[in-house]
Amino acid sequence: MYVTLTPQGGELGVEGYALYEQSGYGRKTKNGLTLAPVELLYLVYRDKIQVRNHSYNSLVADFAKNAAFFRSYLVYQDMRERGYVIQTGPHDFRVFKRGQRPGKGESHYMMRVVSERDLIDFRTIQREIKATANMRKQHILAAVDDEGEITYYDVRFHTLKQLPERGELEASTSHLAGVAVIVYTKEGSGYDTAFFGKRLDDSRIMLSTIEALYLAYNNVITLGSMEDLISADDYYRLVHEADPELPDKYIVYCDLKKQGYTPKTGYKFGHHFRVYAEVKSHSEMLVQAVPHGLSLVMNSISRSVRMAHSVRKKMLFACLDDDGIMYIEFGRVKM
């Protein structure tokens, strides 16, 4: 329900235009000033207008028949209280920089409102980020929890900078210990400088399953003993039995390696990878592989972002689709 305040007999008369000109409320039409429900409710809440036969409570009851209305209103009210001019827009809202308004500036943010339990479809997120980027604006996700608290996230595509290639590794023999792979190589070898595996002693390194697969497929190591070699494909099937997420993780691992990064297990952080731009420096990113078509609950994304921020890392979701991998960064932002 949109409400138009008309100059002829409306509750506000010609003063309605001042709401638009001075504070960016509503949209001017030939019939008067048209207000979206969230704008109308907020103006009633702030005692700036009155609506015949309605109170704030009765308006809430009417508008809240749309289950998503009240959380959108909470975001609208919060942004207004923070000094922003905010209007309904292509996503849920478009938000102007402080001090700017329609006719006196351009919107800076495109904002989508979700609840803590909403499923976040990464295909939709990609489309919306692309649309926002094409308009040269910043995409904001406003997540409203069950107590009405709002957390704002800056959501954007993350382009990985291509890093220099590292030196080649010498061919090595290895043997299996379950699905783990132990490589025989002296301390200080290329495996150490390239940050592969965990050194057990001065002559042995244990590789993670994904590292072993990567090196086996690139013909750097042979798997098994001379008497009982297994192929990279056979080892892949063996690992896949123990790790159903392997196909998506391996694709992302190879892509990160191709671009010069060093992915290591992110298990201790609850994600697929922690990722280094430089060997043995502080890891810069946590990366989670997201299979094509997968949706994640917003509170799960929130946990991921909070974990990444607590250890001073960026949180990237690597979205796999038919066109390759798109990295989406979520970061909490203060509005």
VOTORLUM-191972 format. One record per residue (C-alpha): x, y, z; residue in one letter. Coordinates in pm, whole numbers, plus 50000, padded with zeros to 5 digits. Layout:
XYZA...
//
This chain:
500005000050000M501425033449888Y499885065550018V499735098249825T499545130750019L497625154649794T497675192749798P493875192749765Q492505182750101G495215158450203G496345156350566E499515175750496L498605198450206G501405215750017V503715210950315E504055175250197G506505186649933Y508825199550205A509275163550321L510715155549981Y512695187349921E514285189350264Q514565153150377S514085131150071G510855114150178Y508655098849911G508455106549542R506815136549383K504005129649137T501495151948959K498965142849227N501155150249527G503775131649732L503685093549725T505055075750031L506095039350056A504675020850361P508005022150548V508215059750490E504645065450601L505095045050918L508335062551008Y506815097250960L503905087451184V506395073351438Y508285106451436R505015126451466D505695144151138K502325134550988I499015119951095Q496875095550900V493115097150945R491605067551128N495045052251185H497625051151462S501175038251450Y499965004951594N497125000751346S499455008351055L501924982351179V499094956951202A498024964450845D501474965450688F502824935450880A500444912550692K503484911150464N505834890050680A508954907850552A507614942950614F508604949350973F512234939050935R512464962150633S510934989650842Y513504983851118L516304988350865V514645019350721Y514245034551068Q517825025951163D519255042250851M517125073450901R518235075751263E521845073551142R521305103850921G520895087350581Y518265094850320V516895061150214I514285052049954Q512775020049823T514795008849524G515754981249279P516734956849555H514994967449876D516475001949935F518815026949780R520735048250026V522325082349974F525505094650133K524995115350446R524035150550350G522735140350008Q519195133649888R517215129449565P517915158349333G520955168449540K523195138349497G523275101949389E522525070749586S525675053449707H524415019849839Y522004993649714M520654974450011M518994940550043R517224931550371V517224895650501V516464877650826S518934856251017E517154824850897R516814833650528D518474811150274L521024830650073I521074819249711D524534827049576F523264828449219R520924856749321T523714873649518I525954873049210Q523254888648991R522584916049244E526264924249300I526744926348925K523754949548889A525004971249175T528524972549029A527134982648689N525485012248862M528825020049033R527345015649377K528134994749684Q526074963749765H524964961150127I523204932050294L521234941850606A520634911050823A517974914451094V518054889451380D515124877251590D515614905551841E515574932351574G519334938651582E520804947151244I524204937351104T525364953050779Y527594934650533Y529534948550241D529204921649972V531364923249660R533224903349398F536824896749498H539334895149214T542434875949310L545654893049208K547824870248995Q550994861849190L554374851049046P554834813848983E556944794749230R559804771349143G559244735949026E559404706849271L561654676749221E559964643749149A559614623049466S558434589349586T555814585349855S553734559750036H550214559750173L549294559450540A545554554850511G544624584250289V547564605050411A550624606650186V554204607650314I556864621050079V560574613850119Y562454646450075T565264662950264K564774693150488E565124725850297G563834710649974S561414727549738G558504713049933Y559454734250235D559994766150037T556704760849849A554914754050180F553674719250087F552734695450366G553924692850724K557484682050792R557664651451017L561474649951037D564504659050827D563624633850556S559804631050552R556844654150484I553174645150526M550954659850255L547254667650291S545014647350063T544354676849832I548054685549813E548854649349728A546184648649457L547444681149309Y551034668949297L550064634549167A547994649048883Y550904672048797N553294642048788N555434654649075V554914624849304I554094588349258T551594573449500L552264541049687G555314519049686S557184505749384M555444472349436E551964487049479D551554520049293L548114535449256I547034561048999S545944596449079A542404586948972D542344557249209D543614579149492Y540944605349409Y538234578749442R539744567049772L539754602249916V536294610049781H534854581049979E536064597850297A535384633850189D532144640249995P533114677049951E536314667949767L535214676249407P534314712449487D537254717349721K539734703649468Y538484726649190I538884757049417V542294744949539Y543584741849182C542254776149092D543984792249391L547254774349306K546964785148943K546844821249057Q549924817449275G548314813749619Y548994787349883T545824771350019P546134751250340K543434733950538T541094758050713G539764731450950Y540734750051268K538734779951141F535734759151034G536274764450659H537784746450365H540964767150327F543124793450484R544994810450202V548454826250190Y549684851449937A553244847650065E554784815950205V554554813050582K553264848250631S549944855150800H547184839050593S545024865850435E541784847950358M539424820550459L537804804150157V534724782050147Q533804763549828A530114767749739V528764742049490P526604753749202H523034760249319G523794758049691L522104782049932S523424789350281L521464801350583V522284837450670M523274828851028N525824804250887S527334831850672I527344854550976S529364829051175R531844826250889S532354863850867V532694867751243R535324840251254M537294855650967A537224890251125H538264876751464S541494863651310V541974893651079R541204876050753K538894882150461K535974858150417M535544845750061L532914822149925F534134805149607A531014800049398C531274772849135L529124774748824D529284767248453D531344798748389D534054789948641G534654802948993I533434836149126M534834847449461Y532394867249675I533664885949979E531444892750280F532644918350531G530894934950824R530624972350781V529625000951009K527095023850846M
//
